[in-house]
Amino acid sequence: MKKEPLTSNNQPMEYGAKCFELCRELKIGKRNYYSEPPLEFTMEEFHILIDKDLVFDGTKGGLILGNSHLNGGIHLVNFTNNQTIKYFGEVEGWEYLTSPYNGFNIENFEKFKYINEGTRNTNRHIKTEFRIPENCKVLDLRNIKVPFLLIDNDEQQAIINRFATKKHINKLIEIDKINYS
């Protein structure tokens, strides 16, 4: 039986909990417990988050700095059409979000997958900060209590876990430059 990850208070972790809590407080979003995505926003509701400076552009990718899963994470959203934005999931600080797949070289996308699967999260409580290379794009969402990151799901973006990112940051940047060109 798989054990659920625990928060720093030894409580079971629910991915997206901070997002769902904020949405309840603001009375925005349509929550559906029985479907994917579990949460959708109208454009009007999404603009409430934008006006509160909680939405950031992740469509070009980069190293994400911000909350760990244990501290509420960073919430991914994307457009489903011109009228609806859907909640896509949760990432955490020190993970790498690739630029959108350019459609030309599937091998690059497979390299991201190989790197991510080759170095797995071993202990959620271990910090993974490292010296950020100068040529690395950075998405700095630190000091934002409940940040939302807009991604381009139509143009597949890969998410590399923070342990693999720390170990392979220079290789990720190199592959991403080829991927994006």
N, C-alpha and C positions, 0 to 999 in steps of 0.2 A: 504494500500500500504506500503510495506516494505521500510524503509529509509536506504539508503546506508551509511555505516560508513564514517566519515570524517577524514582527516589527521589533524595534528596539525595546518596546514594552512587553515583549513576549506574547503579543496578541497575533492571531492569524492575519496575514496580510491579504487585503482585497485590492487587486490592481484597479486603479481608477477611482478609489474611494474618495480622495480629496476633490477630484473633478465632480463626482456625483454630489458630494456634500455642498460644494460651491453652487452648483446648478440648482439644488433645492433652495438654498438661501436666496439666490437671485430670481427664483421662479422662472427658470429658462430651461429649454431642452425637453425633448420627449423621451422618456425612459421606457424601454421595452425589454423586460427581463427574459423574453423568450425568443429573441431574434438577434441577428448580427446585422448592423451594429446595435449595441445596447442603448445608444443615445444618439439622437439627432437634433440639430438646431435649424431653425429658420434663419434666413439672412438677418432679419431684425434682431433675433436673439444673439446671433453671432456678433453683431455690431456692439452689443452690450459688453461682450468680452474684449473686443478691440478697443472700445472707449475706456476700459479700465486698464489698458496697456498690458493685457495678459496674453496676447497673440503675437507670435513671432514667425518670420518666414524661414522655413526649413527646406524650401523647394530646391535649393542649390546644394544642400548637404553641408557637412562639416562636423567637427568635434563638438559634442554637446556638453556644456558645463551647466550644472544645476543640481536639483534635488535627486537624491538616490531613491530607489523604490521604497526604502525604509522610511524616507521622509516625504513621501507623497508623490514622487516621480514627476515626469514631464509628460503631458498629455498630447497625443497625436490626433490631429483632425485633418480632414480633407473634404473637398467639394464632391458631392455626388452628382449635382447638376447646378444650374444657376440659382436654384431656390433653397437647396438643402446642404448642410455641412454635417458630416457624420464623425462621431468619435471612433477612432481607429485603434487605439491602444495606448500603452504607457511605455516610455523609455526612461532611462535614468542618466544622471550626469556621468561624464567620462565615457559614454558610448559614442560610436562614430556612425553618423548617418551619411550614406553615400549620396553623391549627386545622382540624378535620375539616369537610369540605364539608357544608353544612346541607341540601342537596338541593332548595333552593328557587330559587336563582338561578345557573344554569350560567354566566352571563356573568362572575360573579366568579371562578370557577375558570378560565375562559378568559383573564381578565386576568392571573392568576398565570402561566399558561403563556406568554403574550405577553411579559411582563417577563423571565421566565427565558430564553426563546429569543432575546430581543433584545440581551442582554448576555452573551456567552459567556466562558468561561475563556480567557484569552489567554496567561498564563504562570504555571504552578503555583508558581513560586518567589516571586512577588510577594505581599507581605503585604497584607491587605485590612481591617485593623482600622480602626475609625471610632468616633466618639462615639456612644454608644447613646442614643437618645431615651428620656426618662423614662417614656413611656407604652408602651414595648416590653416584652413578656414575654421573659424570658431563661431559657434552659436552660444553666446553667453547669456544664460537664463538664471544665473545665480541671483539670490536675493529676491526672487519672484516666488511668492508663496504657492500659487497654483498656476504654473505656466502652461500655455498651449502652443504647440508647434505645428504650423501648417505644412503638410507634406504634399507631394505630387504622386498620388497613388496610381494615376494613369500611366505614369512613366516610372515604373518600379524603382524604389529606393530600398537598399539593404540597410539593416541595422546590425552593427557589430557590437557584441557585448563588451563591457568595460575591461575585462581581463584580457581579451584578445586585442582590444584597442591599445592598451598599455604595451603589450608585448610586440605589436606589429604596426604601430602608428606610422612609421616611415613607409612601409610597404603599402599600407592602406592609402596614403596620400598619393603614392606613385601610381597605383592601379586606378584610383579615382580620377587622376588627371587624364589617363588614357580613356577611361570610361566616359568622361564628360566631353572629350574633344570631338 
